[in-house]
């Protein structure tokens, strides 16, 4: 890429939404990473229209960066590459860019395959008693953009061929998973609870024996069910030093659904008043209440909350096969091992080697950080591939190893455990 390449990254105009929506964060971190490339000018772009159909603003400020209305680059300004991250456009609209020679990629960070299955089965279920629609209640969008390429997150590598054809991409690649502490640390800088103390883990704090989970319970890949069962098992097997367990994102599931409420109420954890189910909250508020993180997933092994917790050196109980060296790891859905790891994590401050734990946290964060040279090279070559399909992307070794493992497996779902 000898000349200056203008890359547009489509994201949201609402800065507040970045604290709760990983898709928007992905777009912002991608912009930060591409800022490091020579001969590349990345620009944040916002959708041309507001939700009500009226034209959106010409610009918006996103953490000190000016985001421009996408229509300006359809009508007036030059663009070489368009990356559609958190917004879907019609093929008719995208053709307006194609006729000007713009190369277009769909960047997929959502669990498209599982969401599609849920929508197909439950997409029009309505809960009359609540007067609302469940989280899967929307139509399957036919993303018929005929993209030059589709990029997808490593934890969805097993869906690559499905996503390629679903999005009508000419080719598909697994792209590096990237993160930065910038947005995460902004939450703590603005939180009065941390005005005079560090948000990083420190022995002796009163919340070191309180556990939290942030699973949103909006689809099958992340719910409060397994974390609740594992925490209860740890408690009944002898983790008497558990002060409290907070299940964020579980209030609607556990409180408003009478059948689920009855089920959860029948455990010692609830009978002994050792748990709360709460709404979703910002991470700085969550860690002001509890310091031990429990994170469980099904086919969704990468999540920013894991990296946020690692950045703070918190004790982390999790089953992410992408970072087994981090924290208190357990495989798959093994409740027995998960419960044992919870017990260990509750005693984290008594560990003989907190320094090694902190080093492991730093290594995990760097693996996915926007400053990691492998990640930078990965996106540099992905951009080059968009401009010239003969150029093969050079991706981080963990992605190369992952794809090899998937190519030599007969498993229907990801054989990553």
LINDAUR-V745764 format. One record per residue. N is the residue number from 1. PHI is phi in whole degrees, -180 to 180 (* if undefined). BURIAL is + if it has 9 or more other ideal C-beta (glycine too) atoms within 8 Angstrom, else -. Layout:
N_PHI_BURIAL, N_PHI_BURIAL
//
This chain:
1_*_+, 2_-75_-, 3_-92_-, 4_-73_-, 5_-106_+, 6_-95_+, 7_-117_+, 8_-98_+, 9_-119_+, 10_-85_+, 11_-148_+, 12_-88_+, 13_-87_+, 14_-93_-, 15_-59_+, 16_-63_-, 17_-68_+, 18_-70_+, 19_-75_-, 20_-122_-, 21_-119_+, 22_-65_-, 23_-61_+, 24_-66_+, 25_-62_+, 26_-55_+, 27_-62_+, 28_-67_+, 29_-66_+, 30_-63_+, 31_-63_+, 32_-63_+, 33_-66_+, 34_-68_+, 35_-60_-, 36_-85_-, 37_-87_+, 38_-70_-, 39_65_-, 40_-128_+, 41_-115_-, 42_-86_+, 43_-129_+, 44_-79_+, 45_-123_+, 46_-113_+, 47_-56_+, 48_-66_-, 49_-123_-, 50_-80_-, 51_-56_-, 52_-84_-, 53_95_-, 54_-79_-, 55_-66_-, 56_-79_+, 57_-68_-, 58_-70_-, 59_-156_+, 60_-150_+, 61_-99_+, 62_-122_+, 63_49_+, 64_83_-, 65_-114_+, 66_-82_-, 67_-101_+, 68_-106_+, 69_-66_+, 70_-60_+, 71_-60_-, 72_-63_+, 73_-91_+, 74_-86_-, 75_-102_-, 76_-127_-, 77_-110_-, 78_-82_-, 79_-144_+, 80_-96_+, 81_-134_+, 82_-123_+, 83_-109_+, 84_-91_+, 85_-98_+, 86_-115_+, 87_-138_+, 88_-108_-, 89_-118_+, 90_-72_-, 91_-62_+, 92_-61_-, 93_-69_-, 94_-65_+, 95_-63_-, 96_-64_+, 97_-84_+, 98_-60_+, 99_-67_-, 100_-98_-, 101_83_-, 102_-76_+, 103_-90_+, 104_-126_+, 105_-124_+, 106_-94_+, 107_-107_+, 108_-103_+, 109_-113_+, 110_-96_-, 111_-80_+, 112_-58_+, 113_-63_+, 114_-68_+, 115_-60_+, 116_-61_+, 117_-65_-, 118_-65_+, 119_-64_+, 120_-61_-, 121_-84_-, 122_-125_+, 123_-61_+, 124_-121_-, 125_-72_+, 126_-121_-, 127_-99_+, 128_-58_-, 129_-67_-, 130_-103_-, 131_67_-, 132_-135_-, 133_-121_-, 134_-71_+, 135_-68_-, 136_-93_+, 137_-82_+, 138_-156_-, 139_-74_-, 140_-71_-, 141_-84_-, 142_-83_-, 143_-82_+, 144_-96_-, 145_-81_+, 146_48_-, 147_-71_+, 148_-66_+, 149_-155_+, 150_-118_+, 151_-109_+, 152_-136_+, 153_-67_+, 154_-56_+, 155_-74_+, 156_-115_+, 157_-59_+, 158_-67_+, 159_-99_+, 160_-55_+, 161_-68_-, 162_-61_+, 163_-68_+, 164_-56_+, 165_-76_-, 166_-61_+, 167_-96_+, 168_51_+, 169_-86_+, 170_-68_-, 171_-154_+, 172_-136_+, 173_-140_+, 174_-82_+, 175_-105_+, 176_-61_+, 177_-81_+, 178_-128_+, 179_-154_+, 180_-141_+, 181_-80_-, 182_-59_-, 183_-66_+, 184_-56_+, 185_-71_+, 186_-60_+, 187_-61_+, 188_-77_+, 189_-65_-, 190_-94_-, 191_-92_+, 192_-62_-, 193_-61_-, 194_-107_+, 195_-61_-, 196_-118_-, 197_-150_-, 198_-74_-, 199_-78_-, 200_-74_-, 201_-61_+, 202_-140_-, 203_-59_-, 204_94_-, 205_-76_-, 206_-69_-, 207_-99_+, 208_-71_+, 209_-115_-, 210_-117_+, 211_-112_+, 212_-137_+, 213_-135_+, 214_-117_+, 215_-61_+, 216_-77_-, 217_56_+, 218_-110_-, 219_-157_+, 220_-73_-, 221_-75_+, 222_-149_+, 223_-134_+, 224_-82_+, 225_-61_-, 226_-64_+, 227_-56_+, 228_-66_+, 229_-63_+, 230_-67_+, 231_-66_+, 232_-63_+, 233_-64_+, 234_-60_+, 235_-65_+, 236_-74_-, 237_-89_-, 238_128_-, 239_-79_+, 240_-72_-, 241_-85_-, 242_-69_+, 243_-81_-, 244_-165_+, 245_-126_+, 246_-110_+, 247_-109_+, 248_-77_+, 249_84_+, 250_-110_+, 251_-66_+, 252_-67_+, 253_-66_+, 254_-89_+, 255_-99_-, 256_-88_-, 257_-95_+, 258_-64_-, 259_-71_-, 260_-68_+, 261_-60_+, 262_-64_-, 263_-64_-, 264_-65_+, 265_-70_-, 266_-91_-, 267_-107_+, 268_-55_+, 269_-57_+, 270_-80_+, 271_-62_-, 272_-91_-, 273_56_-, 274_-106_+, 275_-149_+, 276_-134_-, 277_-109_+, 278_-128_+, 279_-75_-, 280_-71_-, 281_-139_-, 282_-68_+, 283_-63_+, 284_-65_+, 285_-70_+, 286_-59_+, 287_-75_+, 288_-75_+, 289_-97_+, 290_-149_+, 291_-116_+, 292_-97_+, 293_-98_+, 294_-116_+, 295_-131_+, 296_-125_+, 297_-140_+, 298_-127_-, 299_57_+, 300_-151_+, 301_-76_+, 302_-118_+, 303_-153_+, 304_-63_+, 305_-64_+, 306_-63_+, 307_-73_+, 308_-63_+, 309_-67_+, 310_-65_+, 311_-60_+, 312_-92_+, 313_60_+, 314_-73_+, 315_-67_+, 316_-124_+, 317_-102_+, 318_-160_+, 319_-126_+, 320_-76_+, 321_-71_+, 322_-84_+, 323_-148_+, 324_-65_-, 325_-77_-, 326_-90_+, 327_61_+, 328_-109_+, 329_-86_+, 330_-134_+, 331_-86_-, 332_53_-, 333_-119_-, 334_-83_+, 335_-66_+, 336_-63_-, 337_-68_+, 338_-59_+, 339_-64_+, 340_-64_+, 341_-69_+, 342_-60_+, 343_-60_+, 344_-65_+, 345_-65_+, 346_-67_+, 347_-106_+, 348_-57_+, 349_-66_+, 350_-95_-, 351_-61_-, 352_-79_-, 353_-138_-, 354_-66_+, 355_-64_-, 356_-62_-, 357_-60_+, 358_-63_+, 359_-64_-, 360_-63_+, 361_-62_+, 362_-63_-, 363_-64_+, 364_-65_+, 365_-61_+, 366_-65_+, 367_-55_+, 368_-110_+, 369_-79_+, 370_-69_+, 371_-90_-, 372_-69_+, 373_-60_-, 374_-65_+, 375_-69_+, 376_-63_+, 377_-63_+, 378_-58_+, 379_-74_+, 380_-61_+, 381_-78_+, 382_-66_+, 383_-64_+, 384_-61_+, 385_-65_+, 386_-62_+, 387_-80_+, 388_-147_-, 389_-65_-, 390_-76_-, 391_-84_+, 392_-89_-, 393_-61_+, 394_-109_-, 395_-103_+, 396_-55_+, 397_-60_-, 398_-65_+, 399_-75_+, 400_-59_+, 401_-64_-, 402_-61_+, 403_-66_+, 404_-62_-, 405_-62_+, 406_-68_+, 407_-67_-, 408_-112_-, 409_-126_-, 410_-100_-, 411_-68_-, 412_-75_-, 413_-103_-, 414_-60_+, 415_-90_+, 416_-98_+, 417_-69_-
//
